[in-house]
Amino acid sequence: MSEHESRCPFVVDPWVVREPELDLDALGQTESVFALSNGHIGMRGNLDEGDPNVVPGTYLNGLHETRPLPYAESAYGNPEAGETVLNVTDGKLLRLLVDDELFDVTYGELLEHERMLDLRAGVLERRVHWRSPAGPEVRISSTRLVSLAQRGAAAILYEVEPVSESVRLVIQSELVANENGQPQPRDDPRAAAHLRNPLIAEEQEVHDDAVLLAHRTERSGLRLAAAMDHEVDGPPGTTIETEVAPDVGRVTIAATVRRGGRLRVLKYLAYGWSGHRSLPSLRAQVRGALAEARHTGWDGLRAAQREILDDFWARADVEIEGDDELQQAVRLALFHVLQSSLRAERRAIPAKGLTGSGYDGHAFWDTEFYVLPVLCYTVPEAAADALRWRHSTLDVAIERAHQLGLDGAAFPWRTIAGRECSGYWPAGTAAFHVNADIADAVVRVQRVTGDDEFAREIGLPLLVHTARLWASLGHFDNKGRFRISGVTGPDEYSALADDNVYTNMMAARNLRAAAEAVDRFPEAAHELGVRDEEPREWRRAAEAMHVPYDEMLKVHPQSEGFTNHAPWDFEATPPEKYPLLLNVPYFDLYRKQVVKQADLVLAMYACGDQFDEEQKARNFAYYEPITVRDSSLSAAIQAIIAAETGHVELAYDYLGETALIDLHNLAGNTFDGIHLASAAGTWLAIVAGFGGMRDYEGRLSFAPRLPAAIRRLAFRLTVRGTRLRVEVKPGEATYTIEEGDGLEIAHEGETFTVRADKPETRPLTPPPVREPPTQPPGRAPRRRA
């Protein structure tokens, strides 16, 4: 898709992402791909010594600063403040001096340099052989870990060995706040805001070779603490000195190491933040996390990391034979989805995870539509926690709806703490479909987990308040149709449209689900103030929901009148004009037939039971030539519908695009952080695309089909404690229960029960043969065949 598509500094390996030599031109990309996280702490894959770097970054989920949102003209209802994720106190830093020469990869001679992200061990390893300008050579090894087992802990093992002679070694282990970790301002709405020195020092503490730094933010009123402690193994005479200043803590370890010896430093890190705890309380929390990490020890932390990942891969692994590059990509994608969410624990899951500052660290509807389905069938407790975060922001969403003159709750299009942070209201405030995306995720989690307490305490309030919004936002026209006017669907190149098909269909599902929830939990609904007539009104609106259809073209316009808009002049749009949002006025985009990302096509996946086979085929053929994929959200969905409508090789091409967006830096902005929705979209494109999996009304169904290059595909889904393995080969699919008693599923329309002691194999029907669709000039996905 771009000049960046061949940029891949990594070796293909099924379980390891390896950079065999240092590529400084790809440094920003590797910082993001090699980032480690547990959903609470995130550390970019910066070099241990800190320099050189593109974006140094350590993040705590939810820790942000607020800032004014500027407007050329103020207007009632505009969000007043934005939120920006902060680069917090950096504990990754370990600087090395060899006989007074500072180790720097751009200085002296780098004889070997290798980094490896081990997807089964959950660690980032680095191996270096360096010759200083003065001649001495050393081997350096480091292993970095952000604990999936202990939410507030991370650790780094750093070892130095002389190669040919005795050397004087100095290791400076640092905690540094207010480093230049915010990227420089760019004229790109996807970039983060630039904040200078956002952390205000509150306390510094030193004890032996342990340091704690506490800071607060000026405007958001948040407090954080970071601490480090060390275990040092060196030759006799090794010395350790500790110093601290408001923004820097430093432990300096010095030793003379003979050939055959080594200097080993094990660095433990602990982080915590709060918007309400006192400084002593937060200090105690971080000290406790540090003590727990030291008590567990390095071997214990690594063992716990492996145990968690072994369990995850047993439930989530996707096996691909015939495309080693995709095999690596899907495992990396699943790894990033897991580490972005496992210990988030009622915090948002940002669009970049905790791998970078892109989009200011905001969460979007991507979380509910792309990420939560993956978690729901693999790590359901993490999906439920993400929705508990949404529930915790319900009061803010109700306040926002009231401000807009609406009932119920209006959840934000982009946010960190729950408030709307988009200063561009046609794309932000008007994108009400986020309400239905949240409701859809609620229903899926309830069905897959069977958790009645979650359904009553979390699901019911979210469903009720989102349904109330639709009831007040929409209206019945003079023909009795329920219509929703002036909204923005998933395609942000068409704003303030009437009756967006995706929005209307998802809203109808939301309204029905809310009515069913009230019927199920009448007492809890009464406590929410649900009036007896409300469920009837919701059902009536859902039944009367208007879904536009162009009778002349025999396709669904993505919103009322869309197919009557003037066509976009693609022939006159050169490659350098993409993405259009950076080069064309929105006014021009809004009134033309040009689609940023799957919208009507997205509706055919999300609400596929409401379209027949021929409608899907005609709609897909209509929208392919006008969809430019200026959003990384699009390729996965196009892959799913391409596979369903018989264009299996095109689906394979789209899968490659979504799977390799960060490994190949296809969008040219991986330095801002990995594309988490694309990572999740990789799983969706495989499972829902080539696996043909759908989950309508709580029943799993499959209609698999494989591209020619893939000889075998296998994936797993867990539903109410039962783990189902689906294996697809040319001509057949086999369904096996790996854990649990049995599960009722459907294969190409045939319903049967798969039992624990009896795998079921079914033949595959060849996909229909149709004329392949075209894409806008220069916007076709790269061929994988």
Sequence and secondary structure as in RCSB ss.txt:
>XXXX:A:sequence
MSEHESRCPFVVDPWVVREPELDLDALGQTESVFALSNGHIGMRGNLDEGDPNVVPGTYLNGLHETRPLPYAESA
YGNPEAGETVLNVTDGKLLRLLVDDELFDVTYGELLEHERMLDLRAGVLERRVHWRSPAGPEVRISSTRLVSLAQ
RGAAAILYEVEPVSESVRLVIQSELVANENGQPQPRDDPRAAAHLRNPLIAEEQEVHDDAVLLAHRTERSGLRLA
AAMDHEVDGPPGTTIETEVAPDVGRVTIAATVRRGGRLRVLKYLAYGWSGHRSLPSLRAQVRGALAEARHTGWDG
LRAAQREILDDFWARADVEIEGDDELQQAVRLALFHVLQSSLRAERRAIPAKGLTGSGYDGHAFWDTEFYVLPVL
CYTVPEAAADALRWRHSTLDVAIERAHQLGLDGAAFPWRTIAGRECSGYWPAGTAAFHVNADIADAVVRVQRVTG
DDEFAREIGLPLLVHTARLWASLGHFDNKGRFRISGVTGPDEYSALADDNVYTNMMAARNLRAAAEAVDRFPEAA
HELGVRDEEPREWRRAAEAMHVPYDEMLKVHPQSEGFTNHAPWDFEATPPEKYPLLLNVPYFDLYRKQVVKQADL
VLAMYACGDQFDEEQKARNFAYYEPITVRDSSLSAAIQAIIAAETGHVELAYDYLGETALIDLHNLAGNTFDGIH
LASAAGTWLAIVAGFGGMRDYEGRLSFAPRLPAAIRRLAFRLTVRGTRLRVEVKPGEATYTIEEGDGLEIAHEGE
TFTVRADKPETRPLTPPPVREPPTQPPGRAPRRRA
>XXXX:A:secstr
  TTTT   SB  SSEEEESS  GGGHHHHHHHT EE SSEEE    TT  S S   EEETT EEEEE   SS  
TT   EEEEE    B   EEEEETTEE  TTSSEEEEEEEEEETTTTEEEEEEEEE TTS EEEEEEEEEE SSS
TTEEEEEEEEEESSS EEEEEEEEEESS S S    S TTS    SS EEEEEEEEETTEEEEEEEESSS  EEE
EEEEEEEE  TT EEEEEEETTEEEEEEEEEE TT  EEEEEEEEEEEESS  HHHHHHHHHHHHHHHHHHHHHH
HHHHHHHHHHHHHHHH  EEES HHHHHHHHHHHHHHHHTTTTT SS   TTTTS  GGGG B THIIIIIHHHH
HHH HHHHHHHHHHHHHTHHHHHHHHHHTT SS    SSBSSSS   S TTTTTT THHHHHHHHHHHHHHHHH 
 HHHIIIIIHHHHHHHHHHHHHH EE TTS EE  SB  S TTS SBSS HHHHHHHHHHHHHHHHHHHH HHHH
HHTT  THHHHHHHHHHHTB    BTTTTB  SSTTGGGSEE  STT  GGG SGGGTS HHHHHTEE BSS SH
HHHHHHTGGGS HHHHHHHHHHHGGGB   STTHHHHHHHHHHHTT HHHHHHHHHHHHSTTTTTTTS GGG   
HHHHHHHHHIIIIIIS  EEETTEEEE     TT SEEEEEEEETTEEEEEEEETTEEEEEEEESSEEEEEETTE
EEEEETTB EEEE            STT S     
